[in-house]
């Protein structure tokens, strides 16, 4: 809720951008519903923080550094990097 407000978005506007209903956004903000991974990724894209921020309320310097590097990549390259990381994690046991 704080990040949404800081971004100057209403629940309606955020709901439209992430493809959910205003009621669903409200329920997540009030703790009635848990956000899905897909929602966390969408909200991170819209509001500009990492999923860590929304899960734990903060990010580490390492996460911030990695995020800033990834954000410098064009979207197509970001998706390719994500696929590479998924393959890597599958190979080493997923963590």
N, C-alpha and C positions, 0 to 999 in steps of 0.2 A: 504494500500500500504506500509506504514511504517513497519508494523509487518511482512508482506510478505518479504520485502527486508531484514529486520533484521534477518529473518530466512534463508536467502540465497536462496529464491525460486523465480523462474521466474513466470510470469503469466501462462505459459504453465504447469509448474510443479504443481502449486497450483490448476489449473483447473483440471488436471488429478486426483489429490488427493481428490478433493471434488465432482467430477463428473459433472463438468460444462465445457462450452467452454471458451477458452481464451478470446474471445470477450465479453462474459458475465462478466467475472472477470474484464476486462478492463472497461466495462460500470458501474459496481458497484463502482470501484475505482474512476471513474470520476464523480460519482453522477448522471449518466444518468438512471440507474436502481436502485431500492431499493432492498436490500437483503431480502430474505424470512427468516422466522424463521428457517426452515430446513438448509438454507445456513449458518445462524449465528451459529447454533449448529455444523455444519461440520467444519466451519472455526475455531471455538473455539477449537475443538479437534485437528486440524492440527497445528494451530499456538500457542496454549497453553494459551490463555486468556479466559475470561468469555464473554458471550454475552453482559453483561453490558459494558465491555470495548469497544466493537465495536459499541454499540448503543450510549453510552454517552462519550466515550473517556477516561474513568477512571473506577476504581473499588473502592469500599469502603473497609475499613479494615474488616468489618463484612463479606462482600462478599468474600474477599481474604481468610479469615479464614474458611468459609464454604467450599469454593472450595478446599482448601488444604486438609481438612478432607475427602471430597468426592473422591479426587484423590488417596487417600491412599487405597480405596476400589478396589477390582478386578472389571473388567468391568461388570461381571454378577451381582454383588452386587450393582453397580452404577445404572444399569437398574432397579433393584428391588426397590431401593430407589426412583428413579424417578417415578415409577408407584405408590408407596405409597404416594408420595407428590401430584401426580395428583389426587388420590382418596381423600386425605385430603382436597385439595383445592376445589374439587367438593362439598364435604360435608359442608364446611364452607362458601361457596359462591363465590369461585373462585378468589377473589381479583382482 
